[in-house]
Amino acid sequence: MYERAKVAAKKSKIKEFKTTQTQKNRFNNHSSSLDQILFLQRTIGNQAVERLIRNVHSPSSVVREQIQTKLKIGKPNDIYEQEADRVAEQVVKSRKQKTEKRIQKQAKNEKMKEENVTPVAPYYVSFQHVWPPAMHHSLSLPGPSGTGADRAGFTRVRVRKRVTIVWGHGPARADGKIPLFAHSVNVFFRLDPIEVFISSDYAVGSCPYRVTLRHEMSHVRAFIRIFHSYRQTLIRRLNLISFPTESTPRWVNPGDLTALQTSLGAPVAQAVKDVASDLKAAMEADRNAKDSPSAYAAVYAQCPASEWNP
């Protein structure tokens, strides 16, 4: 009985030894550190694996070599490394482009905030234009009269301006002076009319008519753009001119009321006149650039010479 129990215990130890050796062999056959850790978790449990990982940094640890990943140098021109480099480069490039776009957008918004000034009280500024332009096709030479300009087309614009000041005043105080102020200072600019002339020598729909109309419409678009850009210029000028308001009136003798109104309105009228003059000069400069001999040569080159001389 005793001998039989002894043999059974010996067989159990041999079986346990073989099982341990089999697990060690399986553990060593796993090339990946991740596979090794997963294998350990299944065999000895999570807590034991955590203790092993904490001991990896200990010089005396016997398992350090088993779970530490070895540095491997890939072969030259490895396709997988090249693909990884390409993807990484695309990611970096994409992030760089997004950052640059965000910076450009912020700079643009800040610039618009700086440029987009608004009139302070009591100023009100309005710039308007008509659309579509009036079309004329009845003159053989539509250029400016008296110049003899041989033009296939011409665009004429007119800048209208008006200043209206709405005055107000209150009751006189003890010394007899009354408060003078402006409810509003209204400045109106209007681009009207806009007229496009095409020579009657060219039939509607012909090549010279089409290219001439296209050229003149480029004048129209440029004039409108320049016209509206000067609104900001005028507002800046007006904001520098101090004007009495209801909260900060000018006290004046009733007999001097008209003279003071004229004096206060003079700087506004001068600013409007100066801006209108600069606006017209800018439009004329743009016209001259588009109507230069080389520019007209490019327009004429779009149609056969025989169609320009019917």
C-alpha positions in Angstrom: 0.0 0.0 0.0 2.8 2.4 0.9 4.8 1.4 -2.1 1.8 2.1 -4.4 1.3 5.6 -3.0 5.0 6.3 -3.4 4.9 5.3 -7.1 1.8 7.5 -7.7 3.5 10.5 -6.1 6.6 10.0 -8.2 4.5 9.8 -11.4 2.7 13.1 -10.4 6.0 14.9 -10.0 7.2 13.6 -13.4 4.0 14.8 -15.0 4.3 18.2 -13.4 7.9 18.5 -14.5 7.0 17.7 -18.1 4.1 20.2 -18.0 6.5 22.9 -16.8 9.1 22.1 -19.5 6.4 22.2 -22.1 5.2 25.6 -21.0 8.8 26.9 -21.0 9.3 25.6 -24.5 6.1 27.3 -25.7 7.1 30.5 -23.9 10.5 30.5 -25.6 9.1 29.8 -29.1 7.1 33.1 -29.0 9.2 35.7 -30.8 7.0 38.7 -30.0 7.2 40.3 -26.5 3.5 41.0 -26.8 2.8 37.3 -27.4 5.1 36.4 -24.4 3.1 38.7 -22.1 -0.2 37.3 -23.3 1.1 33.8 -22.8 2.2 34.6 -19.3 -1.2 36.2 -18.5 -2.9 32.9 -19.4 -0.5 30.7 -17.4 0.4 32.7 -14.3 -2.1 35.4 -14.1 -2.3 39.2 -14.5 -0.8 40.1 -11.1 2.2 37.9 -11.6 2.8 39.5 -15.0 2.6 43.0 -13.6 5.3 42.0 -11.0 7.5 40.7 -13.7 7.1 43.9 -15.8 8.0 46.0 -12.7 11.1 43.9 -12.2 12.3 44.3 -15.8 14.2 47.5 -14.9 16.0 45.7 -12.1 19.5 44.5 -13.2 19.1 41.3 -11.2 15.9 40.3 -12.9 16.2 37.0 -14.7 13.3 37.6 -16.9 14.6 40.9 -18.3 16.1 39.3 -21.4 13.0 37.2 -22.0 10.5 40.0 -22.4 12.7 42.9 -23.6 12.3 43.6 -27.3 15.6 43.4 -29.2 16.5 46.2 -31.7 16.2 44.9 -35.2 17.7 46.8 -38.2 15.7 46.4 -41.3 17.1 45.6 -44.7 18.0 48.6 -47.0 15.2 49.8 -49.1 12.7 47.7 -47.2 9.2 48.3 -48.8 7.5 48.4 -45.4 9.8 51.0 -44.0 9.5 53.1 -47.2 5.7 52.9 -46.9 5.9 53.9 -43.2 8.1 56.9 -44.1 5.7 58.0 -46.8 2.7 57.9 -44.5 4.6 59.7 -41.8 5.6 62.4 -44.3 2.0 62.8 -45.5 0.8 63.2 -41.9 3.4 65.9 -41.1 2.8 67.7 -44.3 -1.0 67.7 -43.7 -0.6 69.1 -40.2 1.8 71.8 -41.5 -0.7 72.8 -44.2 -3.6 73.0 -41.7 -1.4 75.1 -39.3 -0.4 77.5 -42.1 -4.1 77.8 -43.3 -5.2 78.6 -39.7 -2.5 81.2 -39.3 -3.3 82.8 -42.7 -7.0 82.9 -41.8 -6.3 84.5 -38.5 -4.1 87.1 -40.1 -6.8 87.8 -42.7 -9.5 88.3 -40.1 -7.2 90.6 -38.1 -6.5 92.6 -41.2 -10.2 92.9 -42.0 -10.9 94.1 -38.5 -8.3 96.8 -38.8 -9.5 97.9 -42.3 -13.2 97.6 -41.7 -13.6 100.8 -39.7 -17.1 102.2 -38.9 -18.2 105.8 -38.8 -18.6 107.3 -35.4 -21.6 109.3 -34.4 -23.1 111.4 -35.8 -21.7 110.2 -39.2 -23.5 108.0 -41.7 -21.8 107.0 -44.9 -23.5 105.3 -47.9 -21.9 104.1 -51.2 -24.2 102.8 -53.8 -24.0 101.9 -57.5 -26.5 101.0 -60.3 -26.6 97.6 -62.0 -26.8 96.6 -64.7 -25.1 99.3 -66.7 -26.9 101.0 -69.6 -25.9 99.6 -73.0 -25.5 101.8 -76.1 -25.0 100.6 -79.6 -25.7 103.6 -81.8 -22.3 105.4 -82.2 -19.6 104.5 -84.7 -16.9 106.1 -82.5 -18.0 105.7 -78.9 -14.9 107.2 -77.4 -14.9 110.6 -75.7 -16.1 113.4 -78.0 -13.5 115.7 -79.4 -10.6 113.3 -78.8 -10.8 111.4 -82.1 -10.1 108.2 -80.3 -10.7 105.2 -82.6 -12.2 102.9 -80.0 -14.5 99.9 -80.5 -16.0 100.5 -77.1 -16.0 102.9 -74.1 -17.4 102.9 -70.6 -18.5 106.2 -68.9 -19.2 106.6 -65.2 -20.3 109.4 -63.0 -19.6 109.8 -59.3 -22.4 111.7 -57.5 -21.9 112.9 -53.9 -24.1 114.7 -51.4 -23.7 115.9 -47.8 -26.7 116.4 -45.5 -26.4 117.7 -41.9 -29.4 117.5 -39.6 -28.9 120.2 -37.0 -30.5 120.4 -33.6 -30.4 122.9 -30.7 -31.9 123.2 -27.2 -33.2 125.9 -24.9 -31.0 128.8 -24.0 -29.3 128.9 -20.7 -28.9 131.9 -18.4 -26.3 133.7 -20.5 -28.5 133.5 -23.6 -26.4 130.9 -25.5 -28.1 127.9 -27.0 -26.6 124.3 -27.5 -25.8 123.5 -31.2 -25.3 119.9 -32.2 -25.9 117.5 -35.2 -28.4 114.7 -35.0 -26.6 113.2 -38.0 -24.1 114.0 -40.7 -25.1 112.0 -43.8 -22.6 111.5 -46.7 -23.9 109.8 -49.9 -21.8 108.6 -52.8 -23.4 107.0 -55.8 -21.9 105.6 -59.0 -24.6 106.6 -61.4 -24.9 106.3 -64.3 -22.7 103.5 -65.6 -22.9 103.5 -69.4 -21.2 101.0 -71.8 -20.9 102.0 -75.5 -20.1 99.5 -78.3 -19.4 100.7 -81.8 -22.3 100.4 -84.2 -19.8 99.2 -86.8 -20.0 95.7 -85.2 -23.2 93.7 -85.3 -24.6 92.3 -82.0 -23.2 88.8 -81.6 -20.2 89.3 -83.9 -16.7 88.5 -82.6 -15.6 92.1 -82.3 -18.9 92.9 -80.5 -18.4 90.1 -78.0 -14.7 90.7 -77.1 -15.3 94.5 -76.9 -18.3 94.0 -74.6 -16.2 91.6 -72.4 -13.4 94.3 -72.3 -15.8 97.1 -71.3 -17.4 95.0 -68.6 -14.0 94.5 -67.1 -13.9 98.3 -66.8 -17.3 98.3 -65.1 -16.3 95.7 -62.5 -13.0 97.6 -61.8 -14.8 100.9 -61.4 -17.3 99.4 -58.9 -14.5 97.7 -56.9 -12.5 101.0 -56.7 -15.6 103.0 -55.9 -16.5 100.9 -52.9 -12.9 100.7 -51.6 -13.0 104.4 -51.0 -15.8 104.2 -48.5 -13.2 103.1 -45.9 -11.0 106.0 -46.9 -13.8 108.5 -46.4 -14.8 107.1 -43.1 -11.3 107.4 -41.8 -11.2 111.1 -42.8 -14.5 111.8 -41.2 -13.7 110.1 -38.0 -10.9 112.6 -37.5 -13.2 115.5 -37.8 -14.8 116.4 -34.4 -18.5 117.2 -34.6 -20.8 118.4 -31.8 -23.4 115.9 -30.7 -26.4 116.1 -28.4 -24.3 114.9 -25.4 -21.4 117.3 -26.3 -23.0 120.4 -27.9 -21.4 123.7 -28.8 -22.8 126.7 -27.0 -23.3 129.6 -29.3 -25.1 133.0 -29.4 -28.3 132.7 -31.6 -26.9 135.4 -33.9 -23.8 133.2 -34.7 -25.7 130.0 -35.3 -25.6 130.1 -39.1 -21.9 131.0 -39.2 -21.0 128.2 -36.8 -22.9 125.7 -38.8 -21.1 126.7 -42.0 -17.7 126.5 -40.2 -18.4 123.1 -38.7 -19.6 121.7 -42.0 -16.6 123.0 -44.1 -14.1 120.2 -43.1 -16.7 117.5 -43.9 -17.3 119.1 -47.3 -13.6 119.3 -48.0 -13.1 115.6 -47.0 -15.8 114.5 -49.4 -14.4 116.6 -52.2 -10.9 115.2 -51.7 -12.0 111.6 -51.6 -14.2 112.1 -54.7 -11.2 113.5 -56.5 -8.9 110.7 -55.5 -11.6 108.2 -56.4 -12.0 109.6 -60.0 -8.2 109.6 -60.4 -7.9 106.0 -59.4 -10.6 105.0 -61.8 -9.0 106.9 -64.7 -5.6 105.3 -63.9 -7.2 101.9 -64.1 -8.9 102.8 -67.4 -5.6 103.9 -68.9 -3.9 100.7 -67.9 -6.6 98.5 -69.4 -6.8 100.7 -72.5 -3.1 100.8 -73.2 -1.9 99.9 -76.8 -0.7 96.5 -75.7 -4.0 95.8 -74.0 -6.0 96.8 -77.0 -3.7 94.7 -79.2 -4.6 91.7 -77.1 -8.3 92.4 -77.5 -8.0 92.8 -81.3 -6.0 89.6 -81.5 -9.1 87.6 -80.4 -10.9 88.1 -83.7 -9.8 87.9 -87.3 -8.5 91.3 -88.7 -11.1 91.2 -91.4 -13.9 91.4 -88.9 -12.5 94.5 -87.3 -12.5 96.3 -90.7 -15.9 95.5 -92.2 
